[in-house]
Amino acid sequence: MPSIFTHGRTFTQPVVWVTTFIMVAFHIDAVVALFFFSWHAFLLAMIFGGGEGLGVGVGYHRLLTHRGYETHRWEWSIFLRSAPHGT
C-alpha cells in the first residue's frame, strides 16, 4: 500500500526562513498584545476597521470598479477618502 506522502512536494520544498520568521513573530506579537488589551483601543480599531472596509469594499471596488450604483457627491467623497486607510 503506497504512502500518501511519496510523490507529494509538501515535505521536499526548502523552508523559507524569512517567511517563517515573520509568521512566528506575528504570532508572538498576538500573544503579547493580550497583555495590553483595552476596550478603548478595541472600540477604536472596530470603528476605523469598519470605515476602511466601507472605503475599500464599497467605495473603490463596487463604486469605481463596477459602477454598481450611483451616490451623491458627498457620499462618494466619504467613501474614497476613507479607503486609503485600509490599504
HELIX and SHEET records of a PDB file:
HELIX    1   1 TRP A   17  ALA A   33  1                                  17    
HELIX    2   2 LEU A   34  PHE A   36  5                                   3    
HELIX    3   3 TRP A   39  GLY A   53  1                                  15    
HELIX    4   4 LEU A   54  THR A   65  3                                  12    
HELIX    5   5 ARG A   73  SER A   82  1                                  10    
HELIX    6   6 ALA A   83  GLY A   86  5                                   4    
END                                                                             
